Amino acid sequence: MVKYFYICNALPEMVNNYFKGCVSGNKFSLNLAKSIDLAVEGKLNFISLSYVDERLLQEFCGGEIWQGKPLIVVNKKNNSAVKSLFTTCSQLKKYLKQYIKSRKTERIVLIIENSPFTSAVACAAMKKFSNVYCYSITIDTAFTETFCKRKGLLNQLKKKAFRIGQKQLKKFDGLITFTNEVQKELGTSMPCLEFAIGCNEEDLPLISELPVLRETDIKKVVYAGSLMKYNGIQELLDAFVSLGDDYQLHLYGYGEEETKVRLYSQKFKNIIFHGRFDPEDTINILSQYDLLINPRKIDRYIENYTFPSKLVDYILTGKSVLTSKFKTLPKAYNEFLYLIDEMTAEGIMTAVKRVFSDSLANRREKAINAIKYLSENQTYDKIAKNIVEFINSRC
């Protein structure tokens, strides 16, 4: 018998929303873990490394990560960031060790997200038991360009901790990544499974129910996501200043560029800032617009670790989608997404005009092909099945 553990920082949806946590990251973790649990017939335990008061968990979700699945919380104290690294790691090791010793006849599969010090060190330590197998879904990196440039003692300690976490992956049995280039970056030749962010099958629209695309006097474009520099917010704003009043830019989200976005929205009437929205309203809100844009800027620090989940939400609307180019974008996407050739204000402006100059028939065909591709290749159930097959073939 095999028992699986999914270990990450995610929290129940209602709790995450209460704390105004990252919506897309939490949503990914819950959707993938839930689908893996379905693929292994309920034999998955979910461990969150985040601290949250037990009373709050009981109040919002009855102590469950999703309906019928208990949430295991190992971080019992709200310690400082540095102290929490070591206390949570110790608590996770203690929990796993006790469980493994009590289940000597079971094979234990530990699945972690990325390589944080806490879970990477704890899980690597469990490799001393012959019945334990460790896998990392390595789809994010702490070492962004901004993080690498930060100085100070605290940041040096954080960098050291992240590096220790990465080194632990060499003791693991496999990686699950957006691209096998991660193997080279981490200096390992262990087995690697490539995948892309998915969607739930029930969220796929029927082709017959996709919206009818129409020509409009005012062309409405939307960006929904974190307002960070690496998401090309400055270039996006400048592009729409140049495009003028025939093109509206609507922005949803929050982040370090929020003040700038608010200033532009006050100065230019074709730039409208809406703030945050309820995740449950995502598709309804995005469907109001003619074009959905993802202008992410990719640098060498993150090029192997990025796949904007907003692209999938964008596609589900049945509208036209425009994105910057990035290394982990599946080649098939080139057939049904519009691409920004150069991530500058001028490049974005040119790409936006190109989309709206295309025929409505061609834009609809691209939207239909995008939905079909997700249905055939990128539902979380299909992704989870591939992951479980990959893991079980090595246990």
C-alpha positions as CSV (number, residue, x, y, z in Angstrom):
1,M,0.0,0.0,0.0
2,V,1.2,3.5,-0.8
3,K,0.4,6.6,1.3
4,Y,0.9,10.1,-0.2
5,F,1.6,13.4,1.5
6,Y,1.2,16.8,-0.2
7,I,3.2,19.4,1.6
8,C,2.9,23.1,0.9
9,N,1.8,26.5,2.3
10,A,-1.7,26.4,1.0
11,L,-4.7,27.0,3.3
12,P,-8.5,26.4,2.8
13,E,-9.9,28.8,0.3
14,M,-12.0,30.8,2.8
15,V,-9.1,31.1,5.2
16,N,-6.7,32.3,2.5
17,N,-9.2,34.9,1.3
18,Y,-9.6,36.0,4.9
19,F,-5.9,36.7,5.1
20,K,-5.8,38.1,1.6
21,G,-3.2,35.6,0.6
22,C,-2.1,34.8,-3.0
23,V,-5.2,33.6,-4.8
24,S,-3.6,31.9,-7.8
25,G,-0.9,30.0,-5.9
26,N,-3.3,28.8,-3.3
27,K,-5.8,27.8,-6.0
28,F,-3.2,25.8,-7.9
29,S,-2.1,23.9,-4.8
30,L,-5.7,22.9,-3.8
31,N,-6.7,21.9,-7.3
32,L,-3.7,19.8,-8.0
33,A,-3.7,18.1,-4.6
34,K,-7.4,17.4,-4.8
35,S,-6.9,15.8,-8.2
36,I,-4.0,13.7,-7.0
37,D,-6.1,12.6,-4.1
38,L,-8.8,11.5,-6.5
39,A,-6.2,9.7,-8.6
40,V,-4.9,7.7,-5.6
41,E,-8.4,7.0,-4.3
42,G,-8.3,9.1,-1.2
43,K,-4.9,8.0,0.0
44,L,-3.4,11.5,0.2
45,N,-2.8,13.5,3.4
46,F,-2.5,17.3,3.1
47,I,0.0,19.1,5.3
48,S,0.1,22.9,5.4
49,L,3.3,24.6,6.7
50,S,1.5,27.9,7.2
51,Y,0.6,29.1,10.7
52,V,-3.1,29.6,11.3
53,D,-5.0,29.6,14.6
54,E,-6.9,26.3,15.1
55,R,-10.1,28.2,16.2
56,L,-10.1,30.1,12.9
57,L,-9.7,26.8,11.0
58,Q,-12.6,25.3,12.8
59,E,-14.8,28.4,12.3
60,F,-14.2,28.7,8.6
61,C,-13.9,25.1,7.4
62,G,-14.2,22.7,10.2
63,G,-10.5,21.9,10.1
64,E,-10.7,20.6,6.6
65,I,-8.6,21.7,3.6
66,W,-11.5,20.8,1.3
67,Q,-14.8,19.0,2.1
68,G,-14.1,15.6,3.6
69,K,-10.3,16.0,3.7
70,P,-8.7,16.8,7.1
71,L,-6.0,19.5,7.2
72,I,-2.8,18.7,9.0
73,V,-1.1,21.8,10.4
74,V,2.4,21.3,11.9
75,N,3.2,24.9,12.5
76,K,1.6,25.5,15.9
77,K,3.2,28.9,16.8
78,N,3.4,32.2,15.1
79,N,7.1,32.7,15.3
80,S,9.4,35.2,13.6
81,A,10.3,34.4,10.0
82,V,13.8,33.1,10.8
83,K,12.8,31.1,13.9
84,S,9.8,29.7,12.0
85,L,12.2,28.1,9.4
86,F,13.7,25.9,12.1
87,T,10.7,25.2,14.3
88,T,8.4,24.3,11.5
89,C,11.1,22.1,9.9
90,S,11.6,20.3,13.3
91,Q,7.8,19.9,13.7
92,L,7.4,18.5,10.2
93,K,10.3,16.0,10.7
94,K,8.8,14.9,14.0
95,Y,5.3,14.4,12.5
96,L,6.6,12.5,9.5
97,K,9.0,10.3,11.5
98,Q,6.2,9.3,13.9
99,Y,3.9,8.5,11.0
100,I,6.5,6.5,9.0
101,K,7.6,4.4,12.1
102,S,4.0,3.5,12.7
103,R,3.4,2.4,9.1
104,K,6.4,0.3,8.3
105,T,4.6,-1.8,5.8
106,E,3.5,1.2,3.7
107,R,5.4,2.9,1.0
108,I,5.4,6.7,1.8
109,V,5.4,9.3,-1.0
110,L,6.2,12.9,0.1
111,I,5.3,15.5,-2.5
112,I,6.5,19.1,-1.8
113,E,6.1,22.3,-3.7
114,N,9.4,23.8,-4.8
115,S,12.3,23.6,-2.4
116,P,11.8,25.7,0.8
117,F,14.2,25.0,3.6
118,T,11.4,23.7,5.9
119,S,10.0,20.9,3.7
120,A,13.0,20.1,1.7
121,V,15.3,19.5,4.7
122,A,12.6,17.6,6.6
123,C,11.7,15.3,3.7
124,A,15.3,14.7,2.7
125,A,15.9,13.5,6.3
126,M,13.1,10.9,5.9
127,K,15.1,9.3,3.1
128,K,16.9,7.2,5.7
129,F,13.8,5.1,5.8
130,S,13.8,2.6,2.9
131,N,10.1,2.9,2.2
132,V,10.1,6.7,1.7
133,Y,10.1,8.4,-1.7
134,C,10.4,12.2,-2.2
135,Y,9.3,14.4,-5.1
136,S,9.3,18.1,-5.7
137,I,6.9,20.1,-7.9
138,T,9.6,22.7,-8.7
139,I,7.7,25.5,-10.4
140,D,8.9,28.6,-8.5
141,T,12.1,30.1,-7.3
142,A,13.0,32.5,-4.6
143,F,16.0,33.8,-6.6
144,T,14.3,36.5,-8.6
145,E,16.5,39.3,-9.9
146,T,15.2,41.6,-7.1
147,F,15.8,39.0,-4.4
148,C,19.3,38.3,-5.5
149,K,20.2,42.1,-5.3
150,R,18.9,42.5,-1.8
151,K,21.5,43.0,0.9
152,G,21.4,42.9,4.7
153,L,21.8,40.1,7.3
154,L,18.2,38.9,7.1
155,N,18.3,38.6,3.4
156,Q,21.6,36.8,3.5
157,L,20.1,34.3,5.9
158,K,17.1,33.8,3.7
159,K,19.3,33.2,0.6
160,K,21.4,30.7,2.6
161,A,18.2,28.9,3.7
162,F,16.8,28.7,0.2
163,R,20.2,27.4,-1.2
164,I,20.2,24.6,1.5
165,G,16.6,23.7,0.4
166,Q,17.6,23.5,-3.2
167,K,20.6,21.2,-2.4
168,Q,18.3,18.8,-0.6
169,L,16.5,18.1,-3.9
170,K,19.5,16.1,-5.0
171,K,18.4,13.5,-2.4
172,F,14.9,13.3,-4.0
173,D,13.6,10.7,-6.4
174,G,12.2,13.0,-9.0
175,L,11.2,16.5,-10.1
176,I,7.9,17.7,-11.6
177,T,8.5,21.0,-13.5
178,F,7.5,23.2,-16.4
179,T,10.7,22.4,-18.2
180,N,13.5,19.9,-17.7
181,E,16.0,22.8,-17.9
182,V,15.5,22.9,-14.1
183,Q,17.5,19.7,-13.9
184,K,20.6,21.5,-15.4
185,E,20.1,24.6,-13.2
186,L,19.9,22.4,-10.0
187,G,22.9,20.2,-11.2
188,T,21.0,16.9,-11.1
189,S,20.1,14.2,-13.6
190,M,17.2,12.7,-11.6
191,P,14.0,11.8,-13.5
192,C,11.8,14.8,-14.5
193,L,8.2,15.1,-15.6
194,E,7.1,18.2,-17.5
195,F,3.7,19.7,-17.1
196,A,1.7,23.0,-17.3
197,I,-0.8,24.7,-15.1
198,G,-4.3,23.2,-15.6
199,C,-8.0,23.8,-15.0
200,N,-10.8,21.8,-13.5
201,E,-12.8,19.9,-16.1
202,E,-16.1,21.3,-14.8
203,D,-14.8,24.8,-15.5
204,L,-14.4,24.2,-19.2
205,P,-17.1,26.0,-21.2
206,L,-19.1,24.3,-23.9
207,I,-18.0,25.4,-27.4
208,S,-21.7,26.2,-28.2
209,E,-21.9,28.5,-25.2
210,L,-18.8,30.6,-26.0
211,P,-19.5,34.3,-26.3
212,V,-20.1,35.9,-29.7
213,L,-17.2,38.3,-30.6
214,R,-18.3,41.7,-31.9
215,E,-16.6,44.8,-33.2
216,T,-16.8,47.7,-30.8
217,D,-16.0,51.3,-30.9
218,I,-14.2,51.2,-27.6
219,K,-11.9,48.2,-27.4
220,K,-11.7,46.9,-23.9
221,V,-8.6,45.1,-22.7
222,V,-8.1,43.6,-19.2
223,Y,-5.2,42.6,-17.0
224,A,-5.9,40.6,-13.9
225,G,-3.1,39.6,-11.6
226,S,-0.4,40.8,-9.3
227,L,0.8,44.4,-9.9
228,M,4.5,43.6,-9.9
229,K,7.3,45.0,-12.0
230,Y,8.0,41.6,-13.5
231,N,4.5,41.6,-14.9
232,G,5.3,44.5,-17.2
233,I,2.9,46.9,-15.5
234,Q,4.9,50.0,-16.4
235,E,5.1,49.0,-20.1
236,L,1.4,48.1,-20.2
237,L,0.4,51.5,-18.8
238,D,2.6,53.4,-21.2
239,A,1.3,51.4,-24.1
240,F,-2.3,52.4,-23.4
241,V,-1.4,56.0,-22.8
242,S,-0.1,55.9,-26.4
243,L,-3.0,53.9,-27.8
244,G,-5.5,56.6,-26.7
245,D,-9.2,56.7,-25.8
246,D,-10.3,54.1,-28.4
247,Y,-8.6,51.5,-26.3
248,Q,-9.5,51.0,-22.6
249,L,-7.2,49.2,-20.1
250,H,-8.9,47.7,-17.1
251,L,-6.7,46.4,-14.3
252,Y,-7.5,44.1,-11.3
253,G,-5.0,43.1,-8.6
254,Y,-2.7,44.4,-6.0
255,G,1.1,44.7,-5.4
256,E,4.1,47.0,-5.5
257,E,2.9,48.8,-8.6
258,E,-0.6,49.6,-7.2
259,T,0.2,53.2,-6.4
260,K,1.5,53.8,-9.9
261,V,-1.6,52.2,-11.4
262,R,-3.9,54.4,-9.3
263,L,-2.0,57.5,-10.4
264,Y,-2.3,56.6,-14.1
265,S,-6.0,55.8,-13.7
266,Q,-6.5,59.3,-12.2
267,K,-4.6,61.0,-15.1
268,F,-5.8,59.0,-18.1
269,K,-9.5,58.2,-18.6
270,N,-8.8,55.1,-20.7
271,I,-7.0,53.4,-17.8
272,I,-9.4,52.1,-15.1
273,F,-8.3,50.4,-11.9
274,H,-10.7,48.1,-10.1
275,G,-8.6,46.7,-7.2
276,R,-9.2,43.1,-6.1
277,F,-12.1,40.9,-6.9
278,D,-13.6,37.8,-5.4
279,P,-11.9,34.7,-6.9
280,E,-15.3,33.1,-7.5
281,D,-16.2,36.0,-9.9
282,T,-13.0,35.5,-12.0
283,I,-14.6,34.2,-15.2
284,N,-17.7,36.5,-15.0
285,I,-15.5,39.6,-14.7
286,L,-12.9,38.6,-17.3
287,S,-15.6,37.7,-19.8
288,Q,-16.7,41.3,-20.0
289,Y,-13.7,42.3,-22.0
290,D,-12.6,41.9,-25.6
291,L,-9.0,41.1,-25.1
292,L,-7.1,39.6,-22.1
293,I,-3.4,40.5,-21.7
294,N,-0.4,38.9,-19.9
295,P,2.6,41.1,-20.4
296,R,5.0,39.2,-18.1
297,K,8.7,40.1,-18.4
298,I,11.0,37.1,-18.2
299,D,14.6,37.3,-17.0
300,R,17.2,34.5,-16.6
301,Y,16.4,34.2,-12.9
302,I,12.9,32.9,-13.4
303,E,12.6,31.7,-17.0
304,N,12.5,28.1,-16.0
305,Y,10.0,28.6,-13.2
306,T,7.1,30.6,-14.6
307,F,3.8,29.8,-16.1
308,P,1.2,32.5,-15.4
309,S,-1.9,30.7,-14.2
310,K,-3.9,33.7,-15.4
311,L,-3.4,32.4,-18.9
312,V,-5.7,29.4,-18.2
313,D,-8.4,31.7,-16.6
314,Y,-8.1,33.9,-19.7
315,I,-8.6,31.1,-22.1
316,L,-11.7,29.8,-20.2
317,T,-13.5,33.0,-21.1
318,G,-13.5,32.2,-24.8
319,K,-12.1,35.6,-25.6
320,S,-8.8,36.6,-27.4
321,V,-5.7,36.3,-25.3
322,L,-2.4,38.2,-25.8
323,T,0.8,37.2,-24.0
324,S,4.5,37.8,-23.9
325,K,6.7,35.0,-25.0
326,F,8.3,32.8,-22.3
327,K,10.3,29.6,-22.2
328,T,7.8,27.4,-20.5
329,L,4.9,28.2,-22.8
330,P,3.9,25.0,-24.6
331,K,4.5,25.2,-28.3
332,A,0.9,24.4,-29.0
333,Y,-0.1,27.7,-27.4
334,N,1.5,29.5,-30.3
335,E,-1.4,28.3,-32.4
336,F,-4.2,29.9,-30.4
337,L,-2.7,32.8,-28.4
338,Y,-1.6,36.1,-29.8
339,L,2.0,36.9,-28.9
340,I,3.9,40.1,-28.0
341,D,7.1,40.1,-30.0
342,E,8.9,42.7,-27.9
343,M,8.1,43.4,-24.2
344,T,8.2,47.2,-24.5
345,A,5.4,49.8,-24.5
346,E,5.7,50.0,-28.3
347,G,5.7,46.2,-28.6
348,I,2.6,45.9,-26.5
349,M,0.9,48.7,-28.5
350,T,1.7,47.0,-31.8
351,A,0.5,43.6,-30.6
352,V,-2.8,45.0,-29.3
353,K,-3.5,46.7,-32.6
354,R,-2.7,43.4,-34.4
355,V,-5.2,41.5,-32.4
356,F,-8.0,43.9,-33.2
357,S,-7.1,44.0,-36.8
358,D,-7.6,40.3,-37.1
359,S,-11.0,39.0,-38.3
360,L,-13.6,38.0,-35.8
361,A,-13.8,34.6,-37.4
362,N,-10.1,34.0,-36.9
363,R,-10.2,35.2,-33.3
364,R,-13.1,32.9,-32.5
365,E,-11.3,30.0,-34.1
366,K,-8.3,30.6,-31.9
367,A,-10.5,30.8,-28.8
368,I,-12.2,27.5,-29.7
369,N,-8.9,25.7,-30.3
370,A,-7.6,27.0,-27.0
371,I,-10.5,25.5,-25.1
372,K,-10.1,22.2,-27.0
373,Y,-6.4,22.0,-26.1
374,L,-7.1,22.5,-22.4
375,S,-9.8,19.9,-22.5
376,E,-7.6,17.3,-24.1
377,N,-4.3,18.1,-22.4
378,Q,-4.5,20.3,-19.3
379,T,-7.3,19.4,-16.9
380,Y,-6.0,18.8,-13.4
381,D,-7.4,15.3,-13.4
382,K,-5.2,14.5,-16.5
383,I,-2.2,16.2,-15.0
384,A,-2.6,14.4,-11.6
385,K,-2.9,11.0,-13.4
386,N,0.4,11.7,-15.2
387,I,2.1,12.7,-12.0
388,V,0.9,9.6,-10.1
389,E,2.0,7.3,-13.0
390,F,5.4,9.1,-12.9
391,I,5.7,8.6,-9.2
392,N,4.4,5.0,-9.0
393,S,6.8,3.9,-11.8
394,R,9.7,4.8,-9.5
395,C,8.4,3.5,-6.1
